Amino acid sequence: MTSYTVAVDDTDAGSRTIEWIDENLRPGDRVRLLTVSELYSETVLRTEQRLEQAETRLRRRHPGLMVEQSVPEGPTVERLLLDSEDSDVLVLGARQAHVVLATLGGRIAERVVARTTVPVVAVPEHWHHGAGPVVVGVDGRTASAALAFAADQAAVRGSELVLVRAWDIPLTISPYANIYLADDRELWEHESTLELQAASRAVADRHPDLDVRAVRRHGQTATALLDEAGADASLIVTGRRHRTAIGAFLGGSVGEALMHRSHAPICIVPQPAAAVPATASDVPAPAEVH
């Protein structure tokens, strides 16, 4: 059983959240439909009508579903974070085509993703309803929670799980140039292989019968995930190590890059602070890596 908080609003991206939850509900799941009421926003009556329509749709497709509606007042980001704390997953829309409007609107999805303590599914406004694999980024620092979430999703969907480890060689900055040693490439390739092997073991322990494919790619993580997802991925999952918006900005956010470029839903899974990474690569084991 999974409990969802689903953000609903009057944008195209906001309406996609209802489509996504409708397709992904399982027996026993619970849903809270939520629209935050801010000063100068639409009338409460219009908001309640939209939520009622969404609830009617879900109940028609999923008899016996536990659904509640909520229209809290306050700053949108703060209310989304607060009201989703007791949920397993927060679902919200990701605006892509109207970047300027999204910026003027406060970049809600990006700010929520940077601070949330629960997994967030961001459904793009131009969502392609793919039925293909679940694709997950493997990273020894952030991936254990994301890996578990992705494996569970693939098992429920009966789909293939694709483990993607993107790697690149950090540049060494000197007074004269940015350089790297030739030996560094072999070292980073080896490290990425070990992390994929550890991830494969973790998935096999959790879901022994799951169809898993491991892929190692040289380059940026977001690009590698999008390439492997193609046009048919049902979900892309990535971890998150930053706990503040400024931390994500300074360190770069794979999740934010994916939200802006992907046509598949993205799930950003925060790594619990006290968790021990499941993809620690200190003990090598054989695994087929392409």
C-alpha positions as CSV (number, residue, x, y, z in Angstrom):
1,M,0.0,0.0,0.0
2,T,1.3,3.4,-1.0
3,S,0.0,6.8,0.2
4,Y,0.2,9.6,-2.4
5,T,-0.2,13.4,-2.1
6,V,-1.1,14.7,-5.5
7,A,-0.7,18.4,-6.3
8,V,-3.5,19.6,-8.7
9,D,-3.7,23.0,-10.3
10,D,-5.1,24.7,-13.4
11,T,-2.0,24.3,-15.6
12,D,-1.3,21.6,-18.2
13,A,1.4,20.2,-15.9
14,G,-1.0,20.2,-13.0
15,S,-3.6,18.2,-14.8
16,R,-1.0,15.5,-15.8
17,T,-0.6,14.6,-12.2
18,I,-4.2,13.1,-12.2
19,E,-3.4,11.2,-15.4
20,W,-0.3,9.7,-13.8
21,I,-1.8,8.7,-10.5
22,D,-4.8,7.2,-12.4
23,E,-2.5,4.9,-14.4
24,N,-0.3,4.0,-11.4
25,L,-2.7,3.3,-8.5
26,R,-2.7,-0.2,-7.1
27,P,-5.3,-1.8,-4.8
28,G,-5.0,-0.5,-1.2
29,D,-3.3,2.8,-2.2
30,R,-4.5,6.1,-0.7
31,V,-4.6,9.5,-2.3
32,R,-4.7,13.0,-1.0
33,L,-5.7,15.5,-3.7
34,L,-4.2,18.9,-2.8
35,T,-4.3,22.4,-4.1
36,V,-2.7,25.2,-2.2
37,S,-4.7,28.4,-1.9
38,E,-2.6,31.5,-2.0
39,L,-3.5,35.2,-2.0
40,Y,-4.8,36.3,-5.5
41,S,-5.1,32.7,-6.6
42,E,-8.3,31.3,-8.2
43,T,-11.5,31.1,-6.1
44,V,-11.9,28.3,-3.6
45,L,-15.1,27.2,-5.4
46,R,-13.2,26.7,-8.7
47,T,-10.5,24.8,-6.8
48,E,-13.0,22.5,-5.1
49,Q,-14.7,21.8,-8.4
50,R,-11.5,20.7,-10.0
51,L,-10.6,18.5,-7.0
52,E,-14.1,17.0,-7.1
53,Q,-13.8,16.2,-10.8
54,A,-10.4,14.5,-10.1
55,E,-11.8,12.5,-7.2
56,T,-14.8,11.4,-9.3
57,R,-12.4,10.2,-12.1
58,L,-10.3,8.2,-9.7
59,R,-13.2,6.6,-7.9
60,R,-14.8,5.6,-11.2
61,R,-11.6,3.9,-12.3
62,H,-10.6,2.5,-8.9
63,P,-13.7,1.4,-6.9
64,G,-13.0,1.5,-3.1
65,L,-10.1,3.9,-3.4
66,M,-9.4,5.9,-0.3
67,V,-9.4,9.6,-1.4
68,E,-9.4,12.9,0.4
69,Q,-9.3,16.5,-0.7
70,S,-7.3,19.3,0.8
71,V,-7.2,23.1,0.1
72,P,-4.7,24.5,2.6
73,E,-3.7,28.1,2.7
74,G,-0.2,29.5,2.7
75,P,2.9,29.6,0.6
76,T,2.7,26.9,-2.0
77,V,6.2,25.3,-1.5
78,E,5.9,25.3,2.3
79,R,2.4,23.8,2.2
80,L,3.4,21.1,-0.3
81,L,6.4,20.1,1.8
82,L,4.4,20.1,5.0
83,D,1.3,18.3,3.7
84,S,3.3,15.6,2.0
85,E,5.5,14.7,5.1
86,D,3.2,11.8,6.1
87,S,2.9,10.5,2.5
88,D,5.1,7.9,0.8
89,V,5.2,9.9,-2.5
90,L,4.4,13.4,-3.6
91,V,3.2,13.9,-7.2
92,L,3.4,17.3,-8.9
93,G,3.6,18.7,-12.4
94,A,6.7,19.9,-14.1
95,R,6.3,22.9,-16.5
96,Q,8.7,22.7,-19.5
97,A,7.3,24.6,-22.4
98,H,6.6,27.8,-20.5
99,V,9.9,28.2,-18.7
100,V,9.4,32.0,-18.2
101,L,6.0,31.4,-16.7
102,A,7.4,28.7,-14.5
103,T,10.1,31.1,-13.3
104,L,7.6,33.9,-12.7
105,G,5.5,31.4,-10.8
106,G,8.3,30.7,-8.4
107,R,9.8,27.4,-9.8
108,I,7.6,25.5,-7.5
109,A,8.6,22.0,-8.6
110,E,12.3,22.7,-8.5
111,R,12.1,24.2,-5.0
112,V,10.1,21.4,-3.6
113,V,12.4,18.7,-5.1
114,A,15.4,20.5,-3.5
115,R,13.9,20.3,0.0
116,T,11.6,17.3,0.2
117,T,12.1,14.4,2.6
118,V,9.9,12.0,0.5
119,P,10.2,10.8,-3.1
120,V,8.7,13.3,-5.6
121,V,7.3,12.2,-9.0
122,A,7.4,15.2,-11.4
123,V,5.1,14.6,-14.4
124,P,6.1,16.8,-17.4
125,E,3.4,18.7,-19.2
126,H,4.4,17.0,-22.4
127,W,4.3,13.5,-20.9
128,H,4.7,10.6,-23.3
129,H,2.8,7.6,-21.9
130,G,5.6,5.0,-22.2
131,A,5.3,1.4,-21.1
132,G,9.0,0.6,-21.2
133,P,11.6,0.2,-18.5
134,V,12.3,1.9,-15.3
135,V,15.6,3.7,-15.6
136,V,17.6,4.6,-12.5
137,G,20.9,6.4,-12.0
138,V,23.5,4.6,-9.9
139,D,25.7,6.8,-7.7
140,G,27.4,5.5,-4.6
141,R,26.7,8.7,-2.7
142,T,23.0,9.0,-3.4
143,A,21.6,5.9,-5.0
144,S,20.6,3.4,-2.3
145,A,17.1,4.9,-1.6
146,A,16.6,5.7,-5.3
147,L,17.7,2.2,-6.3
148,A,15.3,0.5,-3.9
149,F,12.4,2.8,-5.1
150,A,13.2,2.1,-8.7
151,A,13.5,-1.7,-8.2
152,D,10.1,-1.7,-6.4
153,Q,8.5,0.3,-9.2
154,A,9.9,-2.1,-11.9
155,A,8.7,-5.1,-9.9
156,V,5.2,-3.7,-9.5
157,R,5.0,-2.8,-13.2
158,G,6.6,-6.0,-14.4
159,S,9.1,-4.1,-16.4
160,E,12.8,-4.1,-17.0
161,L,15.0,-2.2,-14.6
162,V,17.9,-0.4,-16.3
163,L,20.8,0.6,-14.0
164,V,22.8,3.6,-15.5
165,R,26.2,4.6,-14.1
166,A,27.5,7.8,-15.8
167,W,31.1,8.7,-15.1
168,D,33.5,11.5,-16.1
169,I,37.0,12.4,-15.2
170,P,37.3,15.4,-12.9
171,L,39.6,18.0,-14.2
172,T,42.7,19.1,-12.3
173,I,43.1,22.8,-12.3
174,S,46.6,24.2,-12.6
175,P,47.8,27.8,-13.2
176,Y,48.3,26.9,-16.8
177,A,45.4,24.6,-17.9
178,N,42.7,22.1,-16.9
179,I,44.3,18.7,-17.2
180,Y,43.7,15.1,-16.2
181,L,46.1,12.1,-16.2
182,A,45.7,9.3,-18.7
183,D,45.6,6.8,-15.9
184,D,42.5,8.5,-14.4
185,R,40.2,7.1,-17.1
186,E,40.9,3.5,-16.2
187,L,40.5,4.3,-12.5
188,W,37.1,5.9,-13.0
189,E,35.9,3.2,-15.4
190,H,36.8,0.6,-12.8
191,E,35.0,2.5,-10.0
192,S,31.9,2.8,-12.1
193,T,31.9,-0.9,-12.8
194,L,32.2,-1.7,-9.1
195,E,29.3,0.5,-8.3
196,L,27.1,-1.2,-11.0
197,Q,28.1,-4.6,-9.6
198,A,27.1,-3.5,-6.1
199,A,23.8,-2.1,-7.4
200,S,23.1,-5.3,-9.2
201,R,23.6,-7.3,-6.1
202,A,21.4,-5.0,-4.1
203,V,18.6,-5.3,-6.6
204,A,19.0,-9.1,-6.8
205,D,18.7,-9.3,-3.0
206,R,15.5,-7.3,-3.0
207,H,13.8,-8.7,-6.2
208,P,15.5,-11.9,-7.3
209,D,13.3,-12.4,-10.4
210,L,13.5,-8.9,-11.7
211,D,14.9,-8.3,-15.2
212,V,17.9,-6.1,-14.8
213,R,20.3,-4.5,-17.3
214,A,23.4,-2.6,-16.2
215,V,24.8,0.2,-18.4
216,R,28.0,2.2,-18.0
217,R,28.2,5.5,-19.8
218,H,30.9,8.2,-20.2
219,G,29.4,11.6,-19.8
220,Q,26.8,13.6,-17.9
221,T,24.3,11.7,-15.7
222,A,21.2,13.5,-17.0
223,T,22.1,12.9,-20.6
224,A,23.0,9.2,-20.0
225,L,19.6,8.6,-18.3
226,L,17.7,10.4,-21.0
227,D,19.5,8.4,-23.7
228,E,18.8,5.1,-22.0
229,A,15.2,6.1,-21.3
230,G,14.5,6.8,-25.0
231,A,10.9,7.5,-25.9
232,D,9.4,4.5,-24.1
233,A,10.6,4.6,-20.5
234,S,7.8,4.5,-17.9
235,L,9.8,6.2,-15.2
236,I,13.3,7.7,-14.6
237,V,14.6,7.6,-11.0
238,T,17.5,9.6,-9.6
239,G,18.8,10.2,-6.1
240,R,19.3,13.6,-4.4
241,R,22.1,14.5,-2.0
242,H,21.4,18.2,-1.6
243,R,18.9,19.4,1.1
244,T,18.6,23.0,0.0
245,A,17.9,24.8,-3.2
246,I,21.3,26.7,-3.0
247,G,23.1,23.4,-2.5
248,A,21.5,21.9,-5.6
249,F,22.3,25.1,-7.6
250,L,26.0,25.1,-6.6
251,G,26.5,21.4,-7.0
252,G,24.3,20.9,-10.0
253,S,21.0,19.1,-9.9
254,V,20.4,16.0,-12.1
255,G,16.8,15.9,-11.1
256,E,16.2,19.5,-12.2
257,A,17.9,18.9,-15.5
258,L,15.7,15.8,-16.1
259,M,12.6,17.7,-15.2
260,H,13.3,20.3,-17.9
261,R,14.3,17.8,-20.6
262,S,12.4,14.5,-20.1
263,H,9.1,13.4,-21.6
264,A,8.9,10.6,-19.1
265,P,7.9,11.1,-15.5
266,I,10.9,11.7,-13.2
267,C,11.1,10.5,-9.6
268,I,13.7,12.3,-7.3
269,V,14.4,10.3,-4.2
270,P,16.2,12.0,-1.3
271,Q,18.8,9.9,0.4
272,P,18.2,9.6,4.2
273,A,21.0,11.3,6.0
274,A,21.9,8.3,8.2
275,A,21.6,5.7,5.5
276,V,24.5,3.6,4.4
277,P,24.8,3.6,0.6
278,A,23.7,0.3,-0.8
279,T,26.0,0.7,-3.8
280,A,29.3,0.9,-1.9
281,S,31.9,-0.6,-4.2
282,D,34.4,-2.0,-1.8
283,V,33.8,-5.6,-2.7
284,P,33.8,-6.4,-6.4
285,A,31.6,-9.1,-7.9
286,P,31.1,-10.3,-11.5
287,A,28.3,-8.6,-13.4
288,E,27.6,-8.1,-17.0
289,V,28.1,-4.4,-17.8
290,H,27.5,-3.0,-21.3
